[in-house]
């Protein structure tokens, strides 16, 4: 058996043993991960001790490398632990999946339902129409959230597995292929998926209000946002939402904050906030026809106040997100 040195150990990175244990246990349920990890560390330790006795010429790092090489591919070991079950969402991320799904459902569904009910009531709909429209909106929002959260988690999980698989295709497994341990500052998978879902929800809402606006009169629907903005501003906002989603993935993949990442976060946030601030400050965001319909049922509605709320919210979210990014970067 040919034995190679371990460059990672000499560079001061996480030991091969810890990387091996994580690779073998990362897809296990959380309640099993600690116990099996301890058993695996003990087994590796025994193998290293045996290797030192059998081959006293080896250094500690070389003995560890040789022991893991004998132990074999951690993915194959993990398959033995898990029984190789077929499932859409695996046990490693299922708890996070359920937390995100519940959190988004319990916040987005009531909010969307309440907005539709209020708008229907203000535009003169009957009680039955208000209840029916709110129920239909609740069903649709819940269905879309469940679908997109599930799809996002499934893609993230399988994307990670695909990467690992592609790295080992066509070559015999060696400890050199062990993934590094995640940095302590890596954002959680729950945060990544929640961010992607919320950004996707905002983009879908921009499109939905154009074609399925609840503000209507005599069968004619009135989009809440000015339709003239589709000539430039609304497509730009959708593109920036996609850019924000890509940036969320980049942040997660990099694993830790840095000054460059915080700078990019601030700049991208400013680019996204500028169109909203500009349109709101110029009272160009809301559709005048929709405003007139709302004022027919609610004379006190002031589009100027609504534009001010959008302006302040856009600036506040940008400032908070930028400060949070710099705080994390400077703490590294």
Residue, then its C-alpha position, 0 to 999 in steps of 0.5 A: x500500500x502506498x502511503x502519502x503525506x497529509x498536507x492538510x495536517x501540516x497546514x494547521x487545518x482540521x485533522x483528517x479524522x475530524x473531516x472523515x467523521x463529519x463526511x461519514x455522519x453529516x447525513x445522519x439524523x441529529x440524534x445519532x450523529x454524536x454517538x456514531x461520531x464518537x464510535x467512529x473516532x474511537x475506531x479510527x484511533x484504534x486503527x492508528x495505534x495498530x498502524x503505528x505498531x505495524x509500521x513504526x517508521x510512519x509519522x503520526x500524520x502518515x499513520x492517520x492517513x494510512x488508517x483512513x485509507x484502509x477504512x475506505x470511502x466515508x460515503x459508503x460507510x454513511x450508506x451503511x448507517x442510513x440503510x440507503x433510504x430513498x427520500x425527497x428530503x434526507x434526515x440531515x436537513x429534514x428538521x431545518x426543512x420543517x422549521x423553515x416551512x412552518x415559519x414561512x407558512x405561519x407568517x406569509x399565509x396570514x399576511x397575504x390573506x389579510x391583505x387580500x381580505x382588506x383590499x376586497x372589503x375596501x373595493x366593495x366586495x360582499x362578505x362572501x366574496x371577501x371570505x372566498x377570496x381570502x380562503x383562495x389566496x391562503x390556499x394558493x400561497x400555502x401551496x406555492x410556499x410548500x412547493x418552492x421550499x421543498x424544491x429548494x431544499x431538495x436541490x440544495x441537498x442533492x447539489x451537495x451530494x452531486x458535488x461529492x459524487x463528481x469529485x470521486x468519479x473515475x478515481x479511487x477514494x483517498x483521504x485527500x478527497x475529504x471535504x474541509x470542515x465548515x467554518x464556524x461563521x457559515x450561515x445555516x441552511x435554514x437561513x439560506x432557504x428562508x432567504x431564497x424563499x422570501x426573495x422568490x415570494x417577492x418576485x412572484x408577488x410582483x408578477x402576480x399583482x399584474x395579472x391577478x390583482x384583487x383590486x377590480x371593478x366590473x370584472x376589470x383588474x387594476x394592478x397595484x403597481x403602475x403598469x408603465x413601470x414594466x417598460x424598465x423598472x419592474x423587470x430591473x427589480x426582478x433581475x435584482x431579486x435574482x441577483x440577491x438570490x444568487x448572492x445568498x447562495x454565494x454567501x452560504x458556499x463561501x462559508x464565512x464573511x469577509x470585508x469583500x463580501x460585506x462590501x458586495x452585500x452593501x453595494x448590491x443592497x443599495x442597487x436594489x434599494x435605489x429603484x424603490x426609493x426613487x419611484x416612491x420618492x417621485x410618487x410613481x410606484x402605485x398605479x393611479x387607477x388602483x389608488x382610485x379604486x381603493x379610495x372609493x372604499x376607503x377615502x382616507x387612503x393616502x398614496x403619499x403615505x404608502x410611498x413614504x412607507x415603501x421608501x423608509x422600509x427600503x432604506x431601513x432594510x438596506x441599512x440593517x442588512x449592511x450593518x449586519x454584514x459588516x458586523x459579521x465580517x469584522x468579527x472574523 
